């Protein structure tokens, strides 16, 4: 059976060891390109065993700076049980962009904390972003334990701080692991120097990350990515983001609001009678007028919100504040529209988690804002918790990403729960 490929993002405060842990993990799982592995072995023989990982880390860093080989979608490795792709996140701006990229959405997060420094400002910010994005699968690595002679009391102190922070945010780590990425302790084999630790080593903990459940019981949702014509037939391309679809099923095209029927479903060139959540397919519709990239096909009797106003919790990355009346380009799934900031309900410090202001005029750099946008046309959206692809958005200006956010519970969803 084909192994699931789990998408991971590594985050943490500057110099807490992300690159070193990535390098060590690639090395110990035999996941490096052969030529890189041979070069690391050669340098290690010449300079001594301790040079092994230091050289590898420098090698990977050099390649990242030169923009070759290593990028956010090409760092792969595998354990005995699973395959992984790493989304490396050198800083909070890159982190939020990568986390919200549709092509490389992370299923789990590895958060590093330096055993000497403990929780720092960026640690708190990353934890808040993990919470904001609704990612529940979190592994915390307390790194550089070798610098403290693998002291159990210090690990317990940091572990308590971490769990307190996570509790504030409603997060629960799968594991909190003491380790030394540079020395290779508790990475792929149990460390004899930390015999007091009874949990899994790092690579084994990754195998506790279960694939995301398919949202097959939810109403059908299908953002259209593209259309193509083959032999005069219009084929609608996209990915089933929630629910399922069957041949002959009646659907609704939004935001237009007219009905159609599914005549054919095609996947990898083969005709299908149905398709489930997560499957990328092509469909032929009975009525396809106006169906193009940016519309959403939905279950006709369970319709999401269609509105020209949207409530968002967002993380602002611009160098200057976003103020009421400012114009941006908003993208939600394949939908793109212009928008203006209408109201700022709350401003939150993303590192301290403190409420800064209610009913404000702007949202500053690295702040979280609970805001309302007016849109230049109605779009389709749902809460992030219900359908992530229709509850996740980015704000752009001049092709640069300035903010990312999620949609909370809508009034429609609240009324359904009542």
C-alpha positions in Angstrom: 0.0 0.0 0.0 1.3 3.5 -0.9 2.6 5.4 2.1 1.0 8.7 3.0 3.3 11.7 2.6 3.0 13.9 5.7 3.8 17.6 5.3 5.7 19.1 8.2 6.8 22.6 9.0 9.8 23.3 11.3 9.5 26.5 13.3 11.2 28.1 16.3 13.1 31.2 17.5 16.2 32.2 15.7 19.2 29.9 16.4 17.2 27.3 18.3 18.4 24.7 15.8 15.9 24.2 13.0 18.5 23.7 10.3 20.6 21.5 12.5 17.6 19.2 13.3 16.6 19.1 9.6 20.1 18.2 8.6 20.4 15.5 11.3 17.1 14.0 10.4 18.0 13.8 6.8 21.3 12.3 7.6 20.1 9.7 10.1 17.2 8.5 7.9 19.4 8.1 4.9 17.4 10.7 3.0 20.2 12.8 1.6 21.2 12.6 -2.1 23.9 10.1 -2.6 26.5 12.7 -3.6 25.8 14.9 -0.6 26.0 11.9 1.8 29.4 10.8 0.3 30.7 14.4 0.6 29.6 14.6 4.2 31.3 11.3 5.0 34.5 12.5 3.2 34.7 15.7 5.2 33.9 13.9 8.4 36.8 11.4 7.8 39.2 14.3 7.2 38.0 16.6 10.1 36.8 14.1 12.6 33.4 12.8 13.6 32.2 16.0 15.3 32.5 17.9 12.0 29.8 15.6 10.4 26.6 17.6 11.2 28.3 21.0 11.3 29.4 20.5 7.7 26.0 19.2 6.6 24.2 22.1 8.2 26.5 24.6 6.5 26.1 22.7 3.2 22.3 23.0 3.4 22.5 26.6 4.4 24.7 27.5 1.5 22.4 25.8 -0.9 19.4 27.6 0.5 21.2 31.0 0.1 22.1 30.1 -3.5 18.4 29.1 -4.1 19.4 25.6 -5.5 18.2 22.1 -4.5 16.6 23.0 -1.2 13.3 24.8 -1.3 10.0 24.6 0.6 8.6 21.7 -1.5 11.7 19.6 -2.1 13.0 18.5 1.3 11.9 14.9 1.5 12.8 12.1 3.9 11.3 8.9 5.1 11.2 6.8 8.3 10.4 3.1 8.6 6.7 3.8 8.6 6.1 7.0 6.7 7.2 9.5 4.1 7.6 13.3 4.8 8.1 16.6 3.0 9.5 19.4 5.1 8.4 23.0 4.7 11.4 24.8 6.2 10.4 28.1 7.8 13.4 30.4 8.5 11.2 33.2 10.0 7.7 34.2 10.8 7.0 35.8 7.5 8.1 32.8 5.5 6.3 30.5 8.0 2.9 32.1 7.5 3.2 32.3 3.7 4.2 28.6 3.4 1.6 27.4 5.9 -1.2 29.0 3.9 0.1 27.9 0.5 -2.5 25.5 -1.0 0.2 23.3 -2.6 2.2 22.7 0.6 -0.3 23.0 3.5 1.3 21.6 6.6 -0.4 18.7 8.5 1.9 18.9 11.5 4.4 21.3 13.1 7.7 20.7 14.8 8.5 23.5 17.2 12.0 23.9 18.5 12.9 25.4 21.9 16.5 26.0 23.0 17.2 24.3 26.3 19.4 27.2 27.4 17.1 30.1 26.4 13.7 28.5 26.8 10.5 30.1 25.4 11.3 33.3 23.5 9.3 36.0 21.7 9.3 34.1 18.3 8.4 30.9 20.1 5.2 32.5 21.4 4.5 34.0 18.0 4.9 30.7 16.2 2.7 29.0 18.8 0.0 31.6 18.3 0.2 31.1 14.5 -0.1 27.4 14.9 -3.3 28.0 17.0 -4.6 30.6 14.5 -4.2 28.2 11.6 -6.0 25.4 13.5 -3.1 22.9 13.2 -3.6 20.4 16.1 -0.6 18.0 15.4 2.3 19.5 17.2 5.6 18.0 18.3 7.9 20.1 20.5 11.7 19.4 20.6 13.7 20.9 23.5 17.0 21.1 21.6 20.7 21.6 22.7 20.3 19.4 25.8 24.0 18.6 25.5 24.8 22.2 26.5 23.2 21.5 29.9 24.8 18.1 30.3 21.3 16.6 29.7 19.9 17.9 32.9 16.5 16.4 33.7 15.4 19.2 36.0 16.0 21.9 33.3 14.0 19.9 30.8 11.1 19.5 33.2 11.1 23.3 33.8 11.0 24.1 30.1 8.4 21.3 29.5 6.2 22.9 32.1 6.5 26.3 30.5 5.7 24.9 27.1 2.6 23.0 28.3 1.4 26.2 30.1 1.7 28.2 26.9 0.0 25.6 24.8 -2.8 25.3 27.4 -3.4 29.1 27.0 -3.8 28.5 23.3 -5.9 25.3 23.5 -3.0 23.3 22.0 -1.8 19.9 23.1 1.5 18.6 21.9 1.7 15.0 20.8 5.1 14.8 22.5 7.7 17.1 24.1 11.1 15.6 23.4 14.5 16.4 25.0 17.2 16.2 22.3 20.5 17.4 20.9 20.3 17.6 17.1 24.0 18.4 16.8 25.0 15.4 18.9 22.3 13.1 17.5 20.8 12.4 20.9 17.1 11.2 20.8 16.8 11.9 17.1 16.5 8.4 15.6 17.8 6.3 18.5 17.2 6.5 22.3 19.9 8.5 24.1 21.8 6.7 26.8 22.6 10.2 28.3 18.9 10.8 28.9 17.8 7.5 30.4 15.3 9.4 32.5 13.2 10.2 29.3 10.7 7.4 28.6 9.0 8.8 25.5 9.7 8.2 21.8 12.7 9.6 19.9 12.1 12.3 17.3 11.7 10.2 14.2 9.4 7.8 16.0 7.2 10.6 17.3 6.7 11.8 13.7 5.1 8.4 13.0 2.5 9.2 15.6 1.1 11.9 13.3 -1.9 10.5 11.7 -3.1 11.5 8.2 -5.8 14.1 8.2 -9.3 12.6 8.2 -11.1 13.0 5.0 -14.0 15.4 5.4 -16.4 13.1 3.5 -19.4 13.6 5.7 -19.5 17.4 5.1 -21.5 19.0 2.3 -19.8 18.9 -1.1 -17.4 21.8 -1.8 -15.4 22.1 -5.0 -13.5 25.4 -5.8 -12.9 25.4 -9.6 -9.2 25.7 -10.4 -9.3 25.6 -14.2 -11.3 24.6 -17.2 -10.2 22.9 -20.4 -11.8 21.9 -23.7 -11.3 18.4 -25.1 -13.1 17.3 -28.3 -15.5 20.2 -27.8 -16.4 19.2 -24.2 -15.8 21.6 -21.3 -14.0 19.8 -18.4 -14.1 21.5 -15.0 -10.9 20.9 -13.0 -10.4 21.1 -9.2 -10.1 19.3 -5.9 -12.9 18.1 -3.7 -12.3 20.0 -0.5 -15.2 18.6 1.5 -17.9 16.0 1.0 -18.2 13.8 -2.0 -19.8 14.0 -5.5 -21.5 11.4 -7.7 -22.4 11.1 -11.3 -25.9 12.5 -11.8 -25.8 14.6 -8.7 -27.4 18.0 -8.7 -25.1 20.9 -7.7 -25.2 24.6 -7.3 -22.7 27.0 -8.9 -21.7 29.9 -6.7 -21.7 32.9 -6.4 -24.0 32.8 -9.5 -26.5 30.7 -7.8 -27.8 28.5 -10.6 -28.1 24.7 -10.7 -26.5 22.1 -12.8 -25.9 18.4 -12.9 -22.8 16.2 -13.0 -22.7 14.3 -16.2 -19.2 12.7 -15.9 -16.4 12.5 -13.4 -12.8 11.8 -14.6 -9.7 11.1 -12.5 -6.3 10.4 -14.1 -8.1 9.7 -17.4 -10.5 7.1 -16.0 -14.2 7.7 -15.7 -15.6 7.4 -12.1 -19.0 7.2 -10.6 -18.0 9.3 -7.6 -15.1 11.3 -6.0 -14.2 11.9 -2.3 -12.6 14.6 -0.3 -9.0 15.2 -1.3 -9.3 13.9 -4.8 -8.4 16.1 -7.8 -10.8 15.4 -10.6 -12.3 16.7 -13.8 -16.1 17.0 -14.2 -18.5 17.5 -17.1 -21.6 19.5 -16.2 -25.0 19.6 -17.9 -25.0 23.4 -17.6 -21.5 24.9 -17.6 -22.1 28.5 -18.6 -20.1 30.9 -16.5 -18.2 28.1 -14.8 -14.6 29.2 -14.6 -11.7 29.5 -12.2 -12.9 31.2 -9.0 -16.4 29.8 -8.8 -17.3 27.1 -6.3 -19.5 24.1 -6.9 -21.5 23.0 -3.8 -24.2 20.7 -2.7 -27.4 22.3 -3.8 -29.3 21.8 -0.5 -26.5 22.8 1.9 -25.1 26.1 0.8 -22.2 28.0 2.4 -22.0 31.7 3.0 -21.9 34.0 0.0 -21.3 37.6 1.0 -19.4 40.8 0.2 -18.4 41.2 3.8 -16.1 38.9 5.7 -15.0 38.6 9.4 -11.3 37.5 9.6 -8.7 36.8 12.2 -5.4 37.8 10.5 -1.7 38.1 11.1 -0.4 41.4 9.6 3.2 41.3 8.1 3.3 44.7 6.4 6.0 47.2 7.4 3.3 49.9 8.0 0.0 49.4 9.8 -3.2 48.4 7.9 -5.7 51.1 8.5 -9.4 51.4 8.1 -10.2 52.2 4.4 -7.0 50.7 3.1 -7.4 48.6 -0.1 -5.9 45.1 -0.6 -6.4 42.1 -2.9 -7.9 39.1 -1.0 -7.5 35.5 -2.1 -9.6 32.7 -0.7 -9.0 29.4 -2.4 -9.2 30.2 -6.1 -11.4 33.3 -5.5 -9.7 36.7 -5.9 -11.3 40.1 -5.2 -10.5 43.6 -4.1 -11.3 44.5 -0.5 -11.1 47.4 2.0 -10.7 47.2 5.8 -14.0 48.2 7.4 -13.5 47.7 11.1 -10.8 46.6 13.6 -12.6 44.8 16.4 -9.5 43.7 18.3 -5.7 44.0 18.1 -3.6 41.3 19.8 0.1 41.1 20.5 1.1 37.9 18.7 4.1 37.2 21.1 2.6 38.0 24.5 -1.0 37.1 23.5 -2.2 40.3 25.2 -5.2 42.2 24.0 -3.8 45.6 22.8 -7.0 47.4 21.8 -10.7 47.0 21.0 -12.4 49.0 18.3 -9.2 50.4 16.9 -8.2 52.2 13.7 -5.4 49.9 12.4 -3.4 46.7 12.8 0.4 46.9 13.2 3.3 44.8 12.1 3.3 41.3 13.7 0.0 41.9 15.3 -3.1 39.7 15.1 -6.3 41.6 14.1 -9.9 40.5 14.4 -11.3 42.6 11.5 -14.0 43.0 9.0 -13.4 43.6 5.3 -15.8 44.9 2.6 -15.4 43.1 -0.7 -16.0 44.4 -4.2 -18.1 41.3 -5.0 -19.6 38.4 -3.1 -17.4 35.4 -2.6 -18.0 31.9 -1.0 -16.5 31.2 2.4 -16.9 29.0 5.5 -15.2 28.7 8.8 -11.6 27.4 8.7 -12.6 24.6 11.2 -15.4 23.4 8.8 -13.7 23.7 5.4 -10.1 24.9 5.6 -9.7 25.7 2.0 -12.7 28.1 2.1 -11.8 29.5 5.5 -8.2 30.4 4.7 -7.1 33.6 3.0 -4.2 35.8 2.1 -4.0 39.6 1.5 -1.8 40.9 -1.3 -0.7 44.1 -2.7 1.6 44.5 -5.8 2.0 40.7 -5.9 3.5 40.7 -2.3 1.8 38.9 0.6 1.1 41.2 3.5 -1.2 39.2 5.7 -2.8 35.8 6.1 -5.8 34.8 8.1 -8.8 32.5 8.8 -12.5 32.8 8.9 -14.1 32.0 12.3 -17.6 30.6 12.8 -20.2 32.2 10.6 -23.6 33.3 11.7 -25.0 30.6 9.5 -23.0 27.9 11.2 -23.9 29.2 14.6 -27.6 29.0 13.8 -27.1 25.4 12.5 -25.5 24.4 15.8 -28.5 25.9 17.7 
